[in-house]
Amino acid sequence: AWGQFDALLSLFVVAALVALLRGQAGRAGAALGLALATKLLAVVAVPVLALWAWRRHRARPILAGAAAALLVMALAAMPYVARGAARPVLSSYHGAVGYYPQRTVEAYNLWYVLDRVDIRLRGQPSGEARLDTRPFVGPLTHRDVGLLLVAAWTVFILAGLWRWPGDGGLVLAAAFQFFAVFMLPTQMHQRYVLPAAVLLALVAPLSPRARILFAVLAVTATLNQGLDLGRAVLDHVVQVDPSRIADPPAIRMAIRNVATAVALVHVGLLAWWTAVYRRELAALAALTPGSAAGSTSASRPE
Protein backbone atom coordinates (compact mmCIF):
# COMPACT_ATOMS: atom_id res chain seq x y z
CA ALA A 1 0.00 0.00 0.00
CA TRP A 2 2.90 2.40 0.87
CA GLY A 3 0.76 5.34 1.79
CA GLN A 4 -1.67 5.77 -1.07
CA PHE A 5 -4.78 4.80 0.92
CA ASP A 6 -3.60 6.95 3.80
CA ALA A 7 -3.17 9.88 1.43
CA LEU A 8 -6.78 9.45 0.27
CA LEU A 9 -7.92 9.12 3.87
CA SER A 10 -6.04 12.33 4.73
CA LEU A 11 -7.77 14.17 1.88
CA PHE A 12 -11.21 13.21 3.20
CA VAL A 13 -10.28 14.16 6.79
CA VAL A 14 -9.06 17.56 5.57
CA ALA A 15 -12.36 18.01 3.69
CA ALA A 16 -14.29 17.13 6.86
CA LEU A 17 -12.32 19.66 8.92
CA VAL A 18 -12.75 22.44 6.35
CA ALA A 19 -16.48 21.79 6.06
CA LEU A 20 -16.93 21.75 9.83
CA LEU A 21 -15.02 25.01 10.22
CA ARG A 22 -17.33 26.55 7.61
CA GLY A 23 -20.41 25.43 9.53
CA GLN A 24 -21.36 22.72 7.01
CA ALA A 25 -21.93 19.79 9.34
CA GLY A 26 -23.64 17.61 6.74
CA ARG A 27 -20.76 17.94 4.30
CA ALA A 28 -18.28 17.36 7.10
CA GLY A 29 -20.08 14.15 8.02
CA ALA A 30 -20.19 13.03 4.39
CA ALA A 31 -16.44 13.59 4.01
CA LEU A 32 -15.79 11.74 7.26
CA GLY A 33 -18.00 8.91 6.02
CA LEU A 34 -15.84 8.68 2.90
CA ALA A 35 -12.74 8.60 5.10
CA LEU A 36 -14.19 5.81 7.24
CA ALA A 37 -15.26 3.89 4.14
CA THR A 38 -11.67 4.18 2.90
CA LYS A 39 -9.94 3.07 6.09
CA LEU A 40 -10.80 2.52 9.75
CA LEU A 41 -7.90 4.79 10.76
CA ALA A 42 -10.22 7.76 10.13
CA VAL A 43 -12.02 6.93 13.38
CA VAL A 44 -9.09 8.66 15.13
CA ALA A 45 -10.54 12.03 14.08
CA VAL A 46 -14.07 11.33 15.32
CA PRO A 47 -13.69 12.26 19.04
CA VAL A 48 -11.84 15.48 18.16
CA LEU A 49 -14.43 16.61 15.62
CA ALA A 50 -17.36 15.61 17.83
CA LEU A 51 -16.04 17.38 20.93
CA TRP A 52 -15.24 20.58 19.01
CA ALA A 53 -18.67 20.58 17.34
CA TRP A 54 -20.41 20.13 20.69
CA ARG A 55 -18.30 22.80 22.38
CA ARG A 56 -18.98 25.35 19.65
CA HIS A 57 -22.45 24.45 18.38
CA ARG A 58 -23.95 21.79 20.69
CA ALA A 59 -25.79 18.70 19.43
CA ARG A 60 -27.28 19.69 16.07
CA PRO A 61 -24.10 19.53 13.92
CA ILE A 62 -23.10 16.24 15.55
CA LEU A 63 -26.44 14.66 14.68
CA ALA A 64 -26.37 16.04 11.13
CA GLY A 65 -22.78 14.94 10.60
CA ALA A 66 -23.37 11.46 12.03
CA ALA A 67 -26.41 10.95 9.79
CA ALA A 68 -24.48 12.05 6.70
CA ALA A 69 -21.51 9.84 7.58
CA LEU A 70 -23.70 6.77 8.09
CA LEU A 71 -25.54 7.42 4.83
CA VAL A 72 -22.31 7.73 2.85
CA MET A 73 -20.86 4.59 4.44
CA ALA A 74 -24.05 2.67 3.70
CA LEU A 75 -24.03 3.80 0.07
CA ALA A 76 -20.36 2.85 -0.27
CA ALA A 77 -21.08 -0.62 1.12
CA MET A 78 -24.19 -1.29 -1.00
CA PRO A 79 -22.38 -2.71 -4.08
CA TYR A 80 -20.53 -5.20 -1.86
CA VAL A 81 -23.66 -6.15 0.07
CA ALA A 82 -25.56 -6.62 -3.20
CA ARG A 83 -22.87 -9.06 -4.35
CA GLY A 84 -23.05 -11.01 -1.11
CA ALA A 85 -19.78 -9.66 0.26
CA ALA A 86 -21.13 -8.04 3.42
CA ARG A 87 -19.07 -10.30 5.69
CA PRO A 88 -15.68 -9.34 4.16
CA VAL A 89 -16.64 -5.67 4.43
CA LEU A 90 -17.42 -6.04 8.13
CA SER A 91 -14.31 -8.13 8.76
CA SER A 92 -12.13 -5.40 7.28
CA TYR A 93 -13.19 -3.28 10.27
CA HIS A 94 -13.53 -5.60 13.24
CA GLY A 95 -10.66 -7.82 12.05
CA ALA A 96 -8.17 -4.98 11.66
CA VAL A 97 -6.98 -5.16 15.28
CA GLY A 98 -4.83 -8.14 16.15
CA TYR A 99 -3.99 -9.08 12.57
CA TYR A 100 -0.33 -8.23 13.22
CA PRO A 101 0.26 -8.97 16.95
CA GLN A 102 3.52 -7.01 17.05
CA ARG A 103 4.62 -4.00 19.04
CA THR A 104 5.21 -2.12 15.80
CA VAL A 105 4.84 -2.98 12.12
CA GLU A 106 7.75 -0.76 11.04
CA ALA A 107 6.26 2.40 12.53
CA TYR A 108 9.26 4.23 13.96
CA ASN A 109 7.64 5.04 17.28
CA LEU A 110 8.07 4.40 21.00
CA TRP A 111 7.73 0.65 20.52
CA TYR A 112 10.33 0.60 17.75
CA VAL A 113 12.86 2.04 20.20
CA LEU A 114 11.96 -0.63 22.76
CA ASP A 115 12.27 -3.30 20.06
CA ARG A 116 15.82 -2.16 19.34
CA VAL A 117 16.66 -2.13 23.06
CA ASP A 118 15.32 -5.65 23.59
CA ILE A 119 16.94 -7.10 20.45
CA ARG A 120 20.28 -5.25 20.32
CA LEU A 121 21.02 -4.63 23.99
CA ARG A 122 19.15 -7.37 25.83
CA GLY A 123 19.75 -10.04 23.20
CA GLN A 124 16.17 -11.23 22.89
CA PRO A 125 15.14 -13.09 19.71
CA SER A 126 13.43 -10.66 17.36
CA GLY A 127 10.29 -12.77 17.02
CA GLU A 128 9.81 -12.85 20.79
CA ALA A 129 10.80 -9.23 21.39
CA ARG A 130 8.33 -7.83 18.86
CA LEU A 131 5.23 -9.62 20.19
CA ASP A 132 2.74 -7.26 21.83
CA THR A 133 0.93 -10.12 23.60
CA ARG A 134 3.76 -10.86 26.03
CA PRO A 135 3.54 -9.49 29.59
CA PHE A 136 4.76 -5.97 30.30
CA VAL A 137 4.01 -5.64 34.00
CA GLY A 138 1.77 -7.89 36.07
CA PRO A 139 -1.27 -8.97 34.05
CA LEU A 140 -0.82 -6.16 31.52
CA THR A 141 0.58 -6.98 28.09
CA HIS A 142 2.44 -4.56 25.86
CA ARG A 143 -0.78 -4.14 23.87
CA ASP A 144 -2.66 -3.20 27.05
CA VAL A 145 -0.04 -0.62 27.99
CA GLY A 146 -0.19 0.89 24.50
CA LEU A 147 -3.97 1.24 24.75
CA LEU A 148 -3.68 2.86 28.18
CA LEU A 149 -1.11 5.32 26.87
CA VAL A 150 -3.18 6.38 23.86
CA ALA A 151 -6.26 6.68 26.09
CA ALA A 152 -4.37 9.01 28.44
CA TRP A 153 -3.11 11.16 25.56
CA THR A 154 -6.61 11.28 24.04
CA VAL A 155 -8.04 12.62 27.31
CA PHE A 156 -5.24 15.20 27.44
CA ILE A 157 -5.83 16.29 23.83
CA LEU A 158 -9.60 16.54 24.22
CA ALA A 159 -9.37 18.38 27.55
CA GLY A 160 -7.19 21.04 25.98
CA LEU A 161 -9.50 21.43 23.00
CA TRP A 162 -12.50 21.75 25.31
CA ARG A 163 -10.76 24.61 27.12
CA TRP A 164 -9.59 26.39 23.94
CA PRO A 165 -11.90 25.43 21.03
CA GLY A 166 -10.45 27.77 18.42
CA ASP A 167 -10.57 27.06 14.70
CA GLY A 168 -6.83 26.43 14.45
CA GLY A 169 -7.02 24.42 17.66
CA LEU A 170 -9.36 21.94 15.99
CA VAL A 171 -6.80 21.22 13.28
CA LEU A 172 -3.90 21.07 15.75
CA ALA A 173 -5.80 18.69 18.03
CA ALA A 174 -6.71 16.41 15.13
CA ALA A 175 -3.08 16.31 13.99
CA PHE A 176 -1.89 15.57 17.54
CA GLN A 177 -4.47 12.81 17.93
CA PHE A 178 -3.28 11.09 14.75
CA PHE A 179 0.35 11.42 15.87
CA ALA A 180 -0.42 10.01 19.33
CA VAL A 181 -2.17 7.04 17.74
CA PHE A 182 0.88 6.49 15.53
CA MET A 183 3.28 6.69 18.48
CA LEU A 184 1.64 4.93 21.43
CA PRO A 185 -0.48 1.85 20.66
CA THR A 186 1.05 -1.33 19.31
CA GLN A 187 0.52 -2.78 15.81
CA MET A 188 1.03 0.56 14.05
CA HIS A 189 2.28 0.66 10.44
CA GLN A 190 4.78 3.14 9.02
CA ARG A 191 2.25 5.02 6.89
CA TYR A 192 -0.16 5.81 9.75
CA VAL A 193 1.84 8.98 10.47
CA LEU A 194 0.78 10.56 7.17
CA PRO A 195 -2.51 12.18 8.33
CA ALA A 196 -0.70 13.94 11.18
CA ALA A 197 1.82 15.50 8.78
CA VAL A 198 -0.92 16.56 6.35
CA LEU A 199 -3.00 18.23 9.07
CA LEU A 200 0.04 20.00 10.51
CA ALA A 201 0.56 21.59 7.10
CA LEU A 202 -2.82 23.33 7.51
CA VAL A 203 -2.02 24.88 10.88
CA ALA A 204 1.69 25.57 10.24
CA PRO A 205 1.10 29.10 8.83
CA LEU A 206 -0.57 30.13 12.10
CA SER A 207 2.22 29.31 14.55
CA PRO A 208 6.04 29.14 14.65
CA ARG A 209 5.89 26.00 16.81
CA ALA A 210 3.48 24.34 14.41
CA ARG A 211 5.86 25.16 11.57
CA ILE A 212 8.67 23.40 13.42
CA LEU A 213 6.46 20.40 14.11
CA PHE A 214 5.44 20.21 10.46
CA ALA A 215 8.99 20.63 9.12
CA VAL A 216 10.35 17.86 11.35
CA LEU A 217 7.44 15.49 10.82
CA ALA A 218 7.44 15.98 7.05
CA VAL A 219 11.05 14.78 6.97
CA THR A 220 10.70 11.93 9.47
CA ALA A 221 7.43 10.65 7.98
CA THR A 222 9.10 10.52 4.57
CA LEU A 223 12.09 8.69 6.04
CA ASN A 224 9.84 6.23 7.87
CA GLN A 225 8.16 5.15 4.65
CA GLY A 226 11.25 5.43 2.46
CA LEU A 227 13.52 3.42 4.75
CA ASP A 228 10.97 0.68 5.22
CA LEU A 229 10.37 0.53 1.48
CA GLY A 230 14.13 0.12 1.03
CA ARG A 231 14.15 -2.68 3.61
CA ALA A 232 11.28 -4.45 1.85
CA VAL A 233 12.94 -4.12 -1.56
CA LEU A 234 16.18 -5.49 -0.12
CA ASP A 235 14.37 -8.50 1.37
CA HIS A 236 12.64 -9.15 -1.95
CA VAL A 237 15.86 -8.94 -3.97
CA VAL A 238 17.67 -11.27 -1.56
CA GLN A 239 14.81 -13.74 -1.78
CA VAL A 240 14.76 -13.69 -5.59
CA ASP A 241 18.52 -13.58 -6.25
CA PRO A 242 20.83 -13.57 -3.19
CA SER A 243 23.92 -13.06 -5.36
CA ARG A 244 22.82 -9.56 -6.41
CA ILE A 245 23.54 -8.06 -2.97
CA ALA A 246 27.05 -8.34 -1.58
CA ASP A 247 26.32 -7.84 2.13
CA PRO A 248 22.58 -7.74 3.01
CA PRO A 249 23.14 -7.84 6.83
CA ALA A 250 25.29 -4.70 6.70
CA ILE A 251 22.66 -2.86 4.64
CA ARG A 252 19.88 -4.01 6.97
CA MET A 253 21.87 -2.83 9.98
CA ALA A 254 22.44 0.58 8.40
CA ILE A 255 18.70 0.91 7.72
CA ARG A 256 17.91 -0.14 11.30
CA ASN A 257 20.36 2.39 12.73
CA VAL A 258 18.86 5.29 10.77
CA ALA A 259 15.36 4.03 11.59
CA THR A 260 16.20 4.03 15.30
CA ALA A 261 17.38 7.64 15.03
CA VAL A 262 14.09 8.57 13.34
CA ALA A 263 12.15 6.78 16.08
CA LEU A 264 14.05 8.70 18.76
CA VAL A 265 13.25 11.97 16.97
CA HIS A 266 9.58 10.96 16.96
CA VAL A 267 9.69 10.26 20.71
CA GLY A 268 11.25 13.67 21.30
CA LEU A 269 8.66 15.29 19.04
CA LEU A 270 5.84 13.67 21.00
CA ALA A 271 7.31 14.95 24.27
CA TRP A 272 7.73 18.50 22.94
CA TRP A 273 4.30 18.58 21.32
CA THR A 274 2.78 17.47 24.62
CA ALA A 275 4.67 20.21 26.49
CA VAL A 276 3.58 23.06 24.18
CA TYR A 277 0.12 21.79 23.21
CA ARG A 278 -1.97 23.80 25.66
CA ARG A 279 -0.04 27.01 24.98
CA GLU A 280 -0.54 26.49 21.26
CA LEU A 281 -4.27 25.96 21.73
CA ALA A 282 -4.53 29.15 23.77
CA ALA A 283 -2.64 31.15 21.14
CA LEU A 284 -4.72 29.72 18.30
CA ALA A 285 -7.97 30.37 20.17
CA ALA A 286 -7.01 34.04 20.44
CA LEU A 287 -6.99 34.15 16.63
CA THR A 288 -10.63 32.99 16.46
CA PRO A 289 -13.07 35.90 16.98
CA GLY A 290 -15.96 34.99 19.21
CA SER A 291 -14.66 31.57 20.22
CA ALA A 292 -15.60 30.38 23.69
CA ALA A 293 -11.96 30.63 24.77
CA GLY A 294 -11.35 34.10 23.43
CA SER A 295 -11.51 35.81 26.81
CA THR A 296 -8.30 37.04 28.40
CA SER A 297 -8.59 34.75 31.41
CA ALA A 298 -9.32 31.60 29.41
CA SER A 299 -6.64 32.12 26.83
CA ARG A 300 -3.77 31.66 29.28
CA PRO A 301 -2.68 28.08 29.91
CA GLU A 302 -2.25 27.07 33.52
N, C-alpha and C positions, 0 to 999 in steps of 0.2 A: 504493500500500500504506500509506504514511504511518504506519507503526508498529504496525499491528494484529497482523501476523504476529510481529513481534519481541516484542510484549507476551505473546502466547501462548507463544512460545519461552521467554521469561523465567519464566513461570509454571512450565513443566516443569523448567527448570533449578533453580528454587527448590525444587520438590518433590524433585528428585534430591538436592540438598544436605541437605535436612531428613531424608530417608530414610537417607542415608549417615551422618549424625551420630547417628541413632538406631540404628545397627547393622543396618539393613535393606537389605543390598546388592542383593538381588533387586528390591525396589521402586525403589531408586535407579537401577538399570540400566533398568528399565521406563520410568521417567520420562525418563531421558536418551534412551532410544530414541524416545519420543514427541517429544522436543525435536529430535532429529536427523531424524525423519520430517517435522517441520514445516519445518525450515530447516537448511541445512548450517552456519550460523553457530554452532550448538550445539557443534560439534566443538572450539571454543575452550576449553570447560570440561573436555574429556576428560583432557588431561595433568595438570591440577590435581587432579581427583578421583582419578585413578589413582595419582598419586604419594602423595597423602595416605592413601589406602586401604592402599597397600603399606607406608608408613611406620608406620601405626598397627596394621594387622591382617595384613600380608603378603598372600599371593597369593589366598587363598580368596575374599574379597569382590570382588576384581577379576574373577576367573573367573565368579562368580555374576552380577555386574553385567553383564559383557560378554555372557553367554548371554541374560540377560533383555532387554538392549537389542537384540540381533540378532533375537530372537524377535518383539519388538514391531515392529521395522522391517519384518520379513518379513510379518507379519500386515497391517500398514498398506499394504504394496505389493501384496498379493495381488489386491485388486479390479482394480487397474490391469493387472497381469500377465494376469489372466484375460480382460481385454478386449483383449489384444494391445498394450498401451501400455507395455511394459517399457522400451523404448528411450527414450521421453520422460522416464520416471522417472529412469533412469540419467543422461540428459543434464542433468537439473536439478541434478545434483551435479557431475559432471566438467566440465560446460560453464559452471559459475558463474564461474570465474576467466577473465579475459580478455574477458568480454562487453562491459565498458566499459573500454577501455584508457586510462584517464585517471588522473591523480595523485590526484584526489579527485572523487567524485560527490556534491558538496555536503555532505560531511562537513567540519565546521569543525575541521580538525586541522592537523598540521604542514605537510602538503602544501598545504592551503588558503592558509596564510600565504605559502609559496613561490610559489604561483600568483599571488597579489596582487603580490608583489615583481617577478616576471617580467613581468606584464602592465602594472602601473601604473608601476613605476619603471624597468624595463629596456625597456619598449616592445615586447615580443614579442607577436605575434598570439595571441589567446586559444586558438585551436585548436591551435597549435603548443606553446604553453606548457603546456597541460594534459596533453599526451600523456605516459604513463609509459614508453613504449617508446624514448624518445630517450635518448642517452647522458648519464650523470651525471658519471662520471670513468672514463677508460680504457674498458675493455670493459663496464663495469657500467652498466646502465640505471637509471632512477629506480625501476622496479619491483624490480630486484635489490637496490638499496639499502634499499628499504622492507622486503623480506623479511629482509635481514640485520639490520636494526634490530629487527624484531619477534622474530627468533630470539634476539638478545642479551637483550632484555627478558624473554623466556620463560625463558631459563636463569636469569636473576637472580631472577625470581619463584619458580621451582621450587626453587632453591637455598635461598632464605629459608624456604620452607614446609618443606623437608626438615629444616632446623635447628630450626624452631619449629612443629611440627605440631599446634597447638592447634585447638580447635573453631572459635573465632572467626577464627583464622588461615586456615582453609579458605575461609571465606566472603570474607574480605578478599582472599586470593590470587585467587580466582575473579573477583571484581569488577575487580581490577587487571589480570588477564589480558584480560578483555573490553575494558577501557579502552585497554590497550596495542595491541590489535588494531584498535581504532577509530582510534587516533592515528597509527600508524607505517607500516603497509603502504599501498600505493596501492589505488585502486579502491573505497574505502570509501564507503558511503552514509550519509546523515545519521542514519538511525534505528538504526544499529548500536551507538550509544552507550547505548541503552535498557537492555540487560541489566546493564551496569555500574552504572547509577543504581539499578536495582531491588535488586541484591545489596548495594550500600552501605547501603540502607535497613535491611537485616537486621543489619548489624554496627554501625550508627551508635549504638545505645544503649550499646554497650560501650566507647566511646572518644571523647574530645573531638575528636581529630584526624579520626576517621572521620565524626563529625557535621559537621565543616567540609567535608570532601570531599563528603559527601552533599548538604549544603545548596547548595554551589556547583554541583555537577554536575546537581542537579535543575533549577536555573534555566537553566544553559547548554544542557542537553539539550533542554529545552522550547523555548528560543530557536532552537536549531539546526533543529528540525523546523518550528517556527512561521514563522521567517523564510523558509525554503526553500519552504514551502507558499505564503506570500505571493508569493514570486518566481514560482512556477509559475502561480498564479492570475493574476498580472499578465500574464505571457506569453500565457496563454490568452485573456484579455480583449482584449489588443492584437491578437491574431491574428483573433479573431472580429469585433471592432468597434473599430478604432484610434481612432475619434473619441471614445470614452467616457473615455479617459485623456488629460489635458492634456499631461503631460510624463513619459512612461515612462522616459527615460534618467535623469532626476533621481531618480525613485523607485527605480530599479534601483541607482543609485549609493549612495543612502541605505541600502538593504538590504545592499549589499556592504560598506559601511563598518562597520555594526553587526556583520555576520557576521565581518569581520576581527578586530574586538575580541573576539568570542566565541572565535574560533580562538586568539588570543593568550592568553586566559584558560585555554583547554584546554592549551596548551603549558606555561604556568606550573604548572597543576595536575599535569600529568605529571611535571614536574621535582620538585615538592614531594612528591608521592606516592612517587616513587623515593627521595628523601632520607630520608623517615620510615618507609619500608616495613618495614625490619628491626626498628626499635624498636617499631613497632606489633605485629609478629608476636610479639616477645618478651613484650610486655605482655599480649597476648591469650592466649599460651600459659600465662602464670602464672595465668590465670583457669580453666584446664582441669585439674581434679584428675587426677593420674596420667598426664598426657601425657608423652611422651618428653622434652620440653623443659622440664619443670617444675622441674628442679634449679636451684639458685642460679647455678651457673657457666654453664649453658647458656642461661639466660634473659636474659643481658646481651649486647646486640649488640656486635660488635667495632668 
